[in-house]
């Protein structure tokens, strides 16, 4: 049994390894290096969002706010004082003077986002369902407004440029692996299991003593940390950030990836990121014009968004739980349920057999 | 003793319970019967902290429960098996059982108790790694009862455990409840299968339109015709057929 459990866990990590291999192969082509790096950063944010959304079942529209916090905290902590003094008029002296190692800056970005996540969770995690989702949307708007208007600290609507980091993919990739392991371990902890129980049935979860608000809060803070790391990586990979980058476009891109792959599994988060990134890149190139057999094919501007929207609808119609149907990778190799049985609760004298009830027929069909 | 005193519960303008008072002595088996919409489930959910009362009180061994959240009430040795079983269908049987021990601090003993529970309900041991949603209705009911028992409750509240089950499974559910009662668990059973419940319980209450309209032992309720009278109500509707609530 123990061996089986460990084997399952190793198998579940296979998609992470495959994802890393695909990224490393893409990095061999100069043309694909930037999309590959962005895909890794997106994957960190998608998996980070999955830690909360996937386990709690609450659709958060506000997680990209944490990416903004992570990106700005990391950028401000790592940029050179010379650049900061040029960009931030009226910034506090300590903020201008601080300059730490980019690797530490990523961690600091994650911690900053976690701190904001903890403060926000004190109120939002008391809500459930759609109310909680709408509240996270309000949180996103508030973070956007603050970041976009705190001119002396964030530069307001102007971009922060000259963020140090590097163009290699190894640091983001290592962070992605770490966040995937974190997400996977978390979902198998007692807190993760209780949270998934509340996702299925909140009333039943509370009735067996699960402190749903507390469990949600833990996952929300952890998730904010991971998405904050993604935001910090975003700044370091691209070298510049601005407030508008962390708003609805990125929010819907991340949610699209998560829902497309299946928001109930880590496998789904990775598959969604990979498929949407590849599809998006192909369509982007088509929009620009692709030469094939001597002919130039150019798609209409905006075709990318339309096709991605249609793809999303098709997946939701065919697989309500996303492409992976909410399964981890090891779930692909598991047998389907057995046929209907005719068991009764064993009590003295109960030897009768019965016809299956409707629920059982449905259970077997599902 | 679990004591409910003058409980009023309303859902907006609709009053579900109108001053209901019941008592469940420690070690006793108490039934609450009544037609659909009588307020039976509301009564259980209010005791378990899922629904907040408008007024009245719920006390367990002298300490007040009303107003406390459901997750805190479980820690006070009172477990609810909700209507419709409400097992966690996407999780395995074993995970469901593990979740039943959430409020317990004795981790090692809880693990042993899970093993024991799979011996008491062998079907759960047999399908421990299967998704709970793939179990049959009767098996899911066993899982729901086992999960509630893993919190080591002194009082077990069950909301229509026979609903949607075939007659032979209903028989065995009642056998399990009798066995638990004999082992010392206090039971408060809410059911639509009126005769069966009244006959099994030490003492029963009949609820109608949010009021207790009759109470007593099986002999008092059945022989005196109190149950039928209460069930028929003012409109003279026919009493439930034998085996009501079965699939």
Interface residues (C-beta under 8 A of the other chain):
Chain A: X193 X194 X196 X197 X200 X201 X203 X204 X205 X206 X207 X208 X209 X210 X211 X212 X264 X326 X337 X340 X341 X343 X344 X345 X346 X347 X348 X350 X352 X354 X355 X356 X357 X358 X359 X360 X363 X364 X366
Chain B: X48 X49 X50 X69 X70 X71 X72 X74 X75 X79 X80 X82 X86 X87 X88 X89 X90 X91 X95 X98 X99 X100 X102 X103 X121 X122 X123 X130 X131 X133 X134 X135 X136 X137 X138 X139 X141 X142 X147 X148 X151 X164 X165 X166 X168 X169 X171 X172 X173 X175 X176 X179 X247
